[in-house]
Amino acid sequence: MRLKLFVAATVFVAAPIVAFAQKDDPATQASKPTIEEVQKVVQTISSDKNKLQAYCELGRLHDETQQAVEDNDLEAIGVMTAKANALEQRLGPEYDKVIEGLDPIDFSSAEGQEIADVFKTLQARCQ
């Protein structure tokens, strides 16, 4: 459950930035990632200590972001969005591509559960 919230928060934090940066041109929209792309990104992050640290920090930032959203604290949300962007930069463009493509995925579907299971391996390494 925590992973679903983390993934949702990551998408929540990244989506406004991505939406702002993109035009309505469908060609600029991120495509839905394949399970192989997700696995490759997870493997890349798992094998790099700095990337794993950034991923774990992004997970901790999720809780703070969720509280700021509940408190409707726009200033804090802005600060956390900037922090999230910096962490995502450390994770690399492949991570961004995968995260941007998660928007159309229903995480209660078999496909969504498979993707969530792959991310769970990273989440387990953060504890």
C-alpha positions in Angstrom: 0.0 0.0 0.0 2.8 2.4 0.9 4.4 1.8 -2.6 1.1 2.7 -4.3 1.0 5.9 -2.3 4.6 6.6 -3.2 4.1 6.0 -6.9 0.9 8.1 -6.8 2.7 10.9 -5.0 5.6 10.8 -7.4 3.2 11.1 -10.3 1.3 13.8 -8.4 4.5 15.8 -7.8 5.9 15.3 -11.3 2.6 15.7 -13.3 2.1 19.5 -12.9 5.7 20.1 -14.0 5.4 17.7 -16.9 2.0 19.2 -17.9 3.4 22.7 -17.7 6.4 21.8 -19.8 4.4 20.0 -22.5 2.1 21.4 -25.1 -1.1 19.7 -26.1 0.7 17.9 -28.9 0.2 14.2 -28.5 3.7 13.5 -29.9 5.2 15.1 -26.8 3.3 12.9 -24.4 5.2 10.2 -22.7 4.4 6.7 -23.8 3.3 4.0 -21.3 6.4 2.2 -20.2 6.8 -1.5 -20.8 7.5 -3.8 -17.9 11.0 -4.3 -19.3 11.7 -0.5 -19.2 10.5 -0.4 -15.6 12.7 -3.4 -14.7 15.7 -1.7 -16.4 15.2 1.5 -14.5 14.8 -0.3 -11.2 18.0 -2.3 -11.9 19.9 0.9 -12.8 18.8 2.5 -9.6 19.4 -0.6 -7.5 23.0 -0.9 -8.7 23.9 2.8 -8.1 24.3 3.8 -4.5 23.7 7.5 -5.2 20.6 6.8 -7.3 19.2 4.5 -4.7 19.7 7.2 -2.0 17.9 9.7 -4.2 15.0 7.3 -4.7 14.7 6.6 -1.0 14.8 10.4 -0.3 12.1 10.9 -2.9 10.0 8.3 -0.9 10.5 10.1 2.3 9.6 13.4 0.6 6.3 11.8 -0.3 5.0 11.9 3.2 5.9 15.5 3.6 4.3 16.4 0.3 1.1 14.5 1.3 0.9 16.5 4.5 1.5 19.8 2.7 -1.3 18.9 0.2 -3.6 18.1 3.1 -2.7 21.4 4.8 -3.1 23.2 1.4 0.4 24.7 2.1 1.3 26.0 -1.4 4.6 27.3 -0.3 5.7 23.9 1.1 4.4 22.2 -2.0 6.5 24.4 -4.1 9.6 23.7 -2.0 9.0 20.0 -2.1 8.4 20.0 -5.8 11.8 21.7 -6.3 13.4 19.0 -4.0 11.6 16.3 -6.0 12.8 17.7 -9.3 16.4 17.7 -8.0 16.1 14.1 -6.8 14.6 13.0 -10.1 17.5 14.6 -11.9 19.8 12.4 -9.9 17.8 9.4 -11.0 18.2 10.1 -14.7 16.1 10.6 -17.8 15.1 7.0 -18.0 13.4 7.3 -14.6 11.6 10.4 -15.7 10.4 8.7 -18.9 9.0 5.8 -16.9 7.3 8.0 -14.3 5.8 10.3 -16.9 4.4 7.3 -18.7 2.7 5.9 -15.6 -0.2 8.3 -15.7 -2.6 6.1 -17.8 -1.9 3.0 -15.8 -4.5 1.6 -13.5 -2.6 0.3 -10.5 -5.4 -2.0 -9.6 -5.1 -3.8 -12.9 -2.8 -6.8 -13.5 -0.4 -4.6 -15.4 -0.4 -2.0 -12.7 0.3 -4.6 -10.0 3.2 -6.0 -12.0 4.7 -2.6 -12.3 4.1 -1.9 -8.6 5.8 -5.2 -7.7 8.9 -4.2 -9.6 9.1 -0.9 -7.7 8.6 -2.8 -4.4 12.1 -4.2 -4.8 13.4 -0.6 -4.6 11.2 0.3 -1.8 12.4 -2.7 0.2 16.0 -1.5 -0.2 15.1 1.9 1.4 14.1 0.4 4.8 
